[in-house]
Amino acid sequence: MERVKTGIPGLDELLNGGIPKGSNVLVAGGTGTGKTILTTQYLYNGAVQYGDAGLFVTLEGNIRDIAWNMESFQWDIKSLQEQNLMTIYRLNLGHLKEKSMIEDRIEEQLLEIEKEVKEIDAKRLVIDSTTVFGAYLDPSILRTTLFRFCDKLKDLGCTTLMTSETQPTKTVFSAYGVEEFVSDGIIALYFTPPNRSVFVRKMRGTKHDADPHPININEMGISINARDKIIWEAIK
Protein backbone atom coordinates (compact mmCIF):
# COMPACT_ATOMS: atom_id res chain seq x y z
CA MET A 1 0.00 0.00 0.00
CA GLU A 2 1.25 3.46 -0.90
CA ARG A 3 1.25 5.81 2.06
CA VAL A 4 1.53 9.56 2.55
CA LYS A 5 3.78 10.43 5.48
CA THR A 6 2.62 13.33 7.62
CA GLY A 7 6.16 14.05 8.82
CA ILE A 8 4.69 14.88 12.24
CA PRO A 9 6.90 13.25 14.88
CA GLY A 10 5.16 10.18 16.27
CA LEU A 11 2.02 10.32 14.12
CA ASP A 12 3.24 8.16 11.24
CA GLU A 13 4.29 5.57 13.80
CA LEU A 14 0.69 5.42 15.05
CA LEU A 15 -0.53 5.08 11.45
CA ASN A 16 1.75 2.16 10.62
CA GLY A 17 3.87 4.32 8.31
CA GLY A 18 1.48 7.05 7.16
CA ILE A 19 -1.98 7.80 5.77
CA PRO A 20 -3.12 5.54 2.92
CA LYS A 21 -2.74 7.58 -0.25
CA GLY A 22 -5.96 9.17 -1.50
CA SER A 23 -7.73 8.90 1.85
CA ASN A 24 -10.09 11.51 3.25
CA VAL A 25 -9.29 11.85 6.96
CA LEU A 26 -11.23 13.80 9.60
CA VAL A 27 -9.24 15.63 12.29
CA ALA A 28 -11.76 16.13 15.08
CA GLY A 29 -11.55 17.94 18.38
CA GLY A 30 -12.72 20.78 20.56
CA THR A 31 -11.35 24.30 20.75
CA GLY A 32 -7.62 24.51 21.40
CA THR A 33 -6.84 20.87 20.72
CA GLY A 34 -4.45 21.64 17.83
CA LYS A 35 -6.50 20.74 14.75
CA THR A 36 -5.31 23.62 12.57
CA ILE A 37 -1.72 23.25 13.72
CA LEU A 38 -1.70 19.55 12.85
CA THR A 39 -3.24 20.05 9.42
CA THR A 40 -1.01 22.98 8.43
CA GLN A 41 2.03 21.06 9.64
CA TYR A 42 0.92 18.17 7.43
CA LEU A 43 1.01 20.52 4.43
CA TYR A 44 4.27 22.17 5.44
CA ASN A 45 6.07 18.86 6.02
CA GLY A 46 4.72 17.54 2.74
CA ALA A 47 6.26 20.45 0.85
CA VAL A 48 9.57 20.67 2.71
CA GLN A 49 10.30 17.01 3.41
CA TYR A 50 8.64 15.22 0.49
CA GLY A 51 8.19 17.81 -2.27
CA ASP A 52 4.39 17.45 -2.21
CA ALA A 53 2.46 20.62 -3.08
CA GLY A 54 -0.44 21.33 -0.76
CA LEU A 55 -3.65 23.38 -0.76
CA PHE A 56 -5.17 24.81 2.41
CA VAL A 57 -8.87 25.68 2.03
CA THR A 58 -10.40 27.79 4.78
CA LEU A 59 -14.11 28.41 5.25
CA GLU A 60 -13.74 31.09 7.89
CA GLY A 61 -10.17 32.33 8.37
CA ASN A 62 -8.43 35.32 6.85
CA ILE A 63 -5.78 34.15 4.38
CA ARG A 64 -3.17 36.58 5.71
CA ASP A 65 -3.83 35.58 9.32
CA ILE A 66 -3.51 31.89 8.44
CA ALA A 67 -0.12 32.52 6.81
CA TRP A 68 1.01 34.50 9.86
CA ASN A 69 -0.06 31.68 12.18
CA MET A 70 1.97 29.21 10.14
CA GLU A 71 5.02 31.47 10.22
CA SER A 72 4.78 31.67 14.02
CA PHE A 73 6.10 28.09 14.00
CA GLN A 74 9.21 29.16 12.06
CA TRP A 75 7.77 27.76 8.83
CA ASP A 76 8.82 29.69 5.72
CA ILE A 77 5.38 29.76 4.10
CA LYS A 78 6.14 32.65 1.74
CA SER A 79 8.95 30.74 0.08
CA LEU A 80 6.70 27.69 -0.40
CA GLN A 81 3.99 29.86 -1.94
CA GLU A 82 6.50 31.38 -4.36
CA GLN A 83 7.59 27.88 -5.37
CA ASN A 84 3.95 26.78 -5.90
CA LEU A 85 4.33 24.23 -3.12
CA MET A 86 1.55 25.74 -1.01
CA THR A 87 -1.60 27.75 -1.69
CA ILE A 88 -4.19 29.11 0.74
CA TYR A 89 -7.71 29.51 -0.66
CA ARG A 90 -10.80 30.92 1.03
CA LEU A 91 -13.95 29.05 0.10
CA ASN A 92 -16.97 31.29 -0.42
CA LEU A 93 -20.40 29.80 0.21
CA GLY A 94 -22.39 32.92 0.99
CA HIS A 95 -25.72 32.96 2.80
CA LEU A 96 -27.98 31.09 0.44
CA LYS A 97 -31.25 29.48 1.45
CA GLU A 98 -32.68 27.98 -1.73
CA LYS A 99 -31.51 24.43 -2.30
CA SER A 100 -30.82 24.89 -6.01
CA MET A 101 -28.71 27.99 -5.35
CA ILE A 102 -26.68 26.23 -2.66
CA GLU A 103 -26.07 23.20 -4.85
CA ASP A 104 -24.85 25.49 -7.63
CA ARG A 105 -22.55 27.35 -5.24
CA ILE A 106 -21.10 24.10 -3.90
CA GLU A 107 -20.39 22.92 -7.43
CA GLU A 108 -18.76 26.25 -8.27
CA GLN A 109 -16.52 26.09 -5.21
CA LEU A 110 -15.56 22.49 -5.88
CA LEU A 111 -14.51 23.54 -9.38
CA GLU A 112 -12.44 26.35 -7.88
CA ILE A 113 -10.76 23.93 -5.48
CA GLU A 114 -10.10 21.55 -8.37
CA LYS A 115 -8.57 24.45 -10.32
CA GLU A 116 -6.28 25.34 -7.42
CA VAL A 117 -5.27 21.69 -7.02
CA LYS A 118 -4.37 21.37 -10.69
CA GLU A 119 -2.55 24.72 -10.78
CA ILE A 120 0.11 23.55 -8.32
CA ASP A 121 -0.37 19.81 -8.87
CA ALA A 122 -1.34 19.47 -5.21
CA LYS A 123 -0.99 16.08 -3.57
CA ARG A 124 -2.20 17.19 -0.17
CA LEU A 125 -5.41 19.04 0.70
CA VAL A 126 -6.75 20.53 3.93
CA ILE A 127 -10.34 21.71 4.51
CA ASP A 128 -10.66 23.89 7.64
CA SER A 129 -13.32 23.47 8.82
CA THR A 130 -16.40 21.46 7.90
CA THR A 131 -18.16 22.78 11.01
CA VAL A 132 -18.56 26.21 9.43
CA PHE A 133 -21.05 24.76 6.92
CA GLY A 134 -23.63 25.13 9.69
CA ALA A 135 -23.32 28.91 9.59
CA TYR A 136 -24.12 29.05 5.87
CA LEU A 137 -26.61 26.26 5.24
CA ASP A 138 -30.19 25.72 6.28
CA PRO A 139 -30.45 22.80 8.76
CA SER A 140 -32.86 20.95 6.47
CA ILE A 141 -30.18 20.48 3.79
CA LEU A 142 -27.02 20.72 5.88
CA ARG A 143 -26.26 17.02 6.19
CA THR A 144 -26.97 16.05 2.59
CA THR A 145 -24.98 19.01 1.25
CA LEU A 146 -22.04 18.30 3.56
CA PHE A 147 -22.09 14.64 2.57
CA ARG A 148 -21.96 15.51 -1.12
CA PHE A 149 -19.17 18.02 -0.60
CA CYS A 150 -16.98 15.62 1.39
CA ASP A 151 -17.67 12.76 -0.99
CA LYS A 152 -16.71 14.79 -4.07
CA LEU A 153 -13.42 15.83 -2.51
CA LYS A 154 -12.26 12.27 -3.05
CA ASP A 155 -12.40 12.79 -6.81
CA LEU A 156 -9.59 15.36 -6.63
CA GLY A 157 -6.92 12.70 -6.14
CA CYS A 158 -5.41 14.31 -3.03
CA THR A 159 -4.81 12.88 0.41
CA THR A 160 -7.13 15.11 2.39
CA LEU A 161 -7.43 16.21 6.01
CA MET A 162 -10.67 17.90 7.10
CA THR A 163 -11.10 19.52 10.50
CA SER A 164 -14.28 19.33 12.55
CA GLU A 165 -15.05 21.29 15.70
CA THR A 166 -16.67 18.95 18.22
CA GLN A 167 -17.99 19.03 21.75
CA PRO A 168 -15.31 18.25 24.35
CA THR A 169 -16.30 14.61 24.79
CA LYS A 170 -14.50 11.39 24.03
CA THR A 171 -17.15 9.79 21.83
CA VAL A 172 -18.21 12.61 19.47
CA PHE A 173 -16.12 12.86 16.30
CA SER A 174 -18.04 15.28 14.09
CA ALA A 175 -20.29 18.29 14.40
CA TYR A 176 -23.18 16.98 12.30
CA GLY A 177 -22.83 13.20 12.38
CA VAL A 178 -21.96 13.09 8.67
CA GLU A 179 -18.24 13.77 8.36
CA GLU A 180 -17.15 10.75 10.36
CA PHE A 181 -19.07 8.37 8.07
CA VAL A 182 -17.89 9.81 4.75
CA SER A 183 -14.28 9.90 5.98
CA ASP A 184 -11.80 7.06 5.59
CA GLY A 185 -10.14 7.88 8.88
CA ILE A 186 -10.57 9.85 12.09
CA ILE A 187 -7.80 11.42 14.12
CA ALA A 188 -9.31 12.69 17.38
CA LEU A 189 -7.57 15.39 19.42
CA TYR A 190 -8.27 16.13 23.10
CA PHE A 191 -7.31 18.89 25.51
CA THR A 192 -7.68 18.25 29.24
CA PRO A 193 -5.69 21.17 30.66
CA PRO A 194 -2.78 21.15 30.82
CA ASN A 195 -2.53 17.95 28.77
CA ARG A 196 -3.23 17.28 25.09
CA SER A 197 -3.65 13.87 23.49
CA VAL A 198 -4.42 12.13 20.19
CA PHE A 199 -6.38 8.99 19.36
CA VAL A 200 -6.66 7.36 15.92
CA ARG A 201 -10.33 6.34 15.92
CA LYS A 202 -10.23 4.62 12.55
CA MET A 203 -8.14 4.38 9.38
CA ARG A 204 -9.49 2.28 6.55
CA GLY A 205 -7.09 0.04 4.70
CA THR A 206 -4.38 -0.12 7.33
CA LYS A 207 -3.60 -1.19 10.85
CA HIS A 208 -3.19 1.61 13.34
CA ASP A 209 -2.48 2.20 17.00
CA ALA A 210 -5.58 1.91 19.18
CA ASP A 211 -4.47 3.88 22.25
CA PRO A 212 -4.47 7.59 23.11
CA HIS A 213 -1.03 9.23 23.28
CA PRO A 214 0.28 12.54 24.65
CA ILE A 215 0.82 15.56 22.38
CA ASN A 216 3.34 18.34 22.77
CA ILE A 217 3.05 21.72 21.01
CA ASN A 218 6.08 24.01 20.89
CA GLU A 219 7.66 26.57 18.55
CA MET A 220 8.27 23.85 15.96
CA GLY A 221 4.70 22.57 15.88
CA ILE A 222 3.09 19.34 17.10
CA SER A 223 4.88 16.17 18.17
CA ILE A 224 3.39 12.96 19.53
CA ASN A 225 4.96 10.66 22.08
CA ALA A 226 4.07 7.35 20.48
CA ARG A 227 5.84 5.37 23.20
CA ASP A 228 3.72 6.72 26.05
CA LYS A 229 0.04 5.91 26.47
CA ILE A 230 -2.75 7.81 28.22
CA ILE A 231 -5.51 6.01 30.07
CA TRP A 232 -9.02 6.85 28.87
CA GLU A 233 -10.07 7.95 32.34
CA ALA A 234 -7.56 10.82 32.14
CA ILE A 235 -9.36 12.31 29.12
CA LYS A 236 -12.42 14.38 29.98
C-alpha positions as CSV (number, residue, x, y, z in Angstrom):
1,M,0.0,0.0,0.0
2,E,1.2,3.5,-0.9
3,R,1.3,5.8,2.1
4,V,1.5,9.6,2.6
5,K,3.8,10.4,5.5
6,T,2.6,13.3,7.6
7,G,6.2,14.0,8.8
8,I,4.7,14.9,12.2
9,P,6.9,13.3,14.9
10,G,5.2,10.2,16.3
11,L,2.0,10.3,14.1
12,D,3.2,8.2,11.2
13,E,4.3,5.6,13.8
14,L,0.7,5.4,15.0
15,L,-0.5,5.1,11.5
16,N,1.8,2.2,10.6
17,G,3.9,4.3,8.3
18,G,1.5,7.1,7.2
19,I,-2.0,7.8,5.8
20,P,-3.1,5.5,2.9
21,K,-2.7,7.6,-0.3
22,G,-6.0,9.2,-1.5
23,S,-7.7,8.9,1.8
24,N,-10.1,11.5,3.2
25,V,-9.3,11.9,7.0
26,L,-11.2,13.8,9.6
27,V,-9.2,15.6,12.3
28,A,-11.8,16.1,15.1
29,G,-11.5,17.9,18.4
30,G,-12.7,20.8,20.6
31,T,-11.3,24.3,20.7
32,G,-7.6,24.5,21.4
33,T,-6.8,20.9,20.7
34,G,-4.5,21.6,17.8
35,K,-6.5,20.7,14.8
36,T,-5.3,23.6,12.6
37,I,-1.7,23.2,13.7
38,L,-1.7,19.5,12.9
39,T,-3.2,20.1,9.4
40,T,-1.0,23.0,8.4
41,Q,2.0,21.1,9.6
42,Y,0.9,18.2,7.4
43,L,1.0,20.5,4.4
44,Y,4.3,22.2,5.4
45,N,6.1,18.9,6.0
46,G,4.7,17.5,2.7
47,A,6.3,20.5,0.8
48,V,9.6,20.7,2.7
49,Q,10.3,17.0,3.4
50,Y,8.6,15.2,0.5
51,G,8.2,17.8,-2.3
52,D,4.4,17.4,-2.2
53,A,2.5,20.6,-3.1
54,G,-0.4,21.3,-0.8
55,L,-3.6,23.4,-0.8
56,F,-5.2,24.8,2.4
57,V,-8.9,25.7,2.0
58,T,-10.4,27.8,4.8
59,L,-14.1,28.4,5.2
60,E,-13.7,31.1,7.9
61,G,-10.2,32.3,8.4
62,N,-8.4,35.3,6.9
63,I,-5.8,34.1,4.4
64,R,-3.2,36.6,5.7
65,D,-3.8,35.6,9.3
66,I,-3.5,31.9,8.4
67,A,-0.1,32.5,6.8
68,W,1.0,34.5,9.9
69,N,-0.1,31.7,12.2
70,M,2.0,29.2,10.1
71,E,5.0,31.5,10.2
72,S,4.8,31.7,14.0
73,F,6.1,28.1,14.0
74,Q,9.2,29.2,12.1
75,W,7.8,27.8,8.8
76,D,8.8,29.7,5.7
77,I,5.4,29.8,4.1
78,K,6.1,32.7,1.7
79,S,9.0,30.7,0.1
80,L,6.7,27.7,-0.4
81,Q,4.0,29.9,-1.9
82,E,6.5,31.4,-4.4
83,Q,7.6,27.9,-5.4
84,N,4.0,26.8,-5.9
85,L,4.3,24.2,-3.1
86,M,1.6,25.7,-1.0
87,T,-1.6,27.7,-1.7
88,I,-4.2,29.1,0.7
89,Y,-7.7,29.5,-0.7
90,R,-10.8,30.9,1.0
91,L,-13.9,29.1,0.1
92,N,-17.0,31.3,-0.4
93,L,-20.4,29.8,0.2
94,G,-22.4,32.9,1.0
95,H,-25.7,33.0,2.8
96,L,-28.0,31.1,0.4
97,K,-31.3,29.5,1.5
98,E,-32.7,28.0,-1.7
99,K,-31.5,24.4,-2.3
100,S,-30.8,24.9,-6.0
101,M,-28.7,28.0,-5.3
102,I,-26.7,26.2,-2.7
103,E,-26.1,23.2,-4.9
104,D,-24.8,25.5,-7.6
105,R,-22.6,27.4,-5.2
106,I,-21.1,24.1,-3.9
107,E,-20.4,22.9,-7.4
108,E,-18.8,26.3,-8.3
109,Q,-16.5,26.1,-5.2
110,L,-15.6,22.5,-5.9
111,L,-14.5,23.5,-9.4
112,E,-12.4,26.4,-7.9
113,I,-10.8,23.9,-5.5
114,E,-10.1,21.6,-8.4
115,K,-8.6,24.5,-10.3
116,E,-6.3,25.3,-7.4
117,V,-5.3,21.7,-7.0
118,K,-4.4,21.4,-10.7
119,E,-2.5,24.7,-10.8
120,I,0.1,23.6,-8.3
121,D,-0.4,19.8,-8.9
122,A,-1.3,19.5,-5.2
123,K,-1.0,16.1,-3.6
124,R,-2.2,17.2,-0.2
125,L,-5.4,19.0,0.7
126,V,-6.8,20.5,3.9
127,I,-10.3,21.7,4.5
128,D,-10.7,23.9,7.6
129,S,-13.3,23.5,8.8
130,T,-16.4,21.5,7.9
131,T,-18.2,22.8,11.0
132,V,-18.6,26.2,9.4
133,F,-21.1,24.8,6.9
134,G,-23.6,25.1,9.7
135,A,-23.3,28.9,9.6
136,Y,-24.1,29.0,5.9
137,L,-26.6,26.3,5.2
138,D,-30.2,25.7,6.3
139,P,-30.4,22.8,8.8
140,S,-32.9,20.9,6.5
141,I,-30.2,20.5,3.8
142,L,-27.0,20.7,5.9
143,R,-26.3,17.0,6.2
144,T,-27.0,16.0,2.6
145,T,-25.0,19.0,1.2
146,L,-22.0,18.3,3.6
147,F,-22.1,14.6,2.6
148,R,-22.0,15.5,-1.1
149,F,-19.2,18.0,-0.6
150,C,-17.0,15.6,1.4
151,D,-17.7,12.8,-1.0
152,K,-16.7,14.8,-4.1
153,L,-13.4,15.8,-2.5
154,K,-12.3,12.3,-3.1
155,D,-12.4,12.8,-6.8
156,L,-9.6,15.4,-6.6
157,G,-6.9,12.7,-6.1
158,C,-5.4,14.3,-3.0
159,T,-4.8,12.9,0.4
160,T,-7.1,15.1,2.4
161,L,-7.4,16.2,6.0
162,M,-10.7,17.9,7.1
163,T,-11.1,19.5,10.5
164,S,-14.3,19.3,12.5
165,E,-15.0,21.3,15.7
166,T,-16.7,18.9,18.2
167,Q,-18.0,19.0,21.7
168,P,-15.3,18.3,24.3
169,T,-16.3,14.6,24.8
170,K,-14.5,11.4,24.0
171,T,-17.2,9.8,21.8
172,V,-18.2,12.6,19.5
173,F,-16.1,12.9,16.3
174,S,-18.0,15.3,14.1
175,A,-20.3,18.3,14.4
176,Y,-23.2,17.0,12.3
177,G,-22.8,13.2,12.4
178,V,-22.0,13.1,8.7
179,E,-18.2,13.8,8.4
180,E,-17.2,10.7,10.4
181,F,-19.1,8.4,8.1
182,V,-17.9,9.8,4.7
183,S,-14.3,9.9,6.0
184,D,-11.8,7.1,5.6
185,G,-10.1,7.9,8.9
186,I,-10.6,9.8,12.1
187,I,-7.8,11.4,14.1
188,A,-9.3,12.7,17.4
189,L,-7.6,15.4,19.4
190,Y,-8.3,16.1,23.1
191,F,-7.3,18.9,25.5
192,T,-7.7,18.2,29.2
193,P,-5.7,21.2,30.7
194,P,-2.8,21.1,30.8
195,N,-2.5,17.9,28.8
196,R,-3.2,17.3,25.1
197,S,-3.7,13.9,23.5
198,V,-4.4,12.1,20.2
199,F,-6.4,9.0,19.4
200,V,-6.7,7.4,15.9
201,R,-10.3,6.3,15.9
202,K,-10.2,4.6,12.5
203,M,-8.1,4.4,9.4
204,R,-9.5,2.3,6.6
205,G,-7.1,0.0,4.7
206,T,-4.4,-0.1,7.3
207,K,-3.6,-1.2,10.8
208,H,-3.2,1.6,13.3
209,D,-2.5,2.2,17.0
210,A,-5.6,1.9,19.2
211,D,-4.5,3.9,22.2
212,P,-4.5,7.6,23.1
213,H,-1.0,9.2,23.3
214,P,0.3,12.5,24.6
215,I,0.8,15.6,22.4
216,N,3.3,18.3,22.8
217,I,3.0,21.7,21.0
218,N,6.1,24.0,20.9
219,E,7.7,26.6,18.6
220,M,8.3,23.8,16.0
221,G,4.7,22.6,15.9
222,I,3.1,19.3,17.1
223,S,4.9,16.2,18.2
224,I,3.4,13.0,19.5
225,N,5.0,10.7,22.1
226,A,4.1,7.3,20.5
227,R,5.8,5.4,23.2
228,D,3.7,6.7,26.1
229,K,0.0,5.9,26.5
230,I,-2.7,7.8,28.2
231,I,-5.5,6.0,30.1
232,W,-9.0,6.9,28.9
233,E,-10.1,7.9,32.3
234,A,-7.6,10.8,32.1
235,I,-9.4,12.3,29.1
236,K,-12.4,14.4,30.0
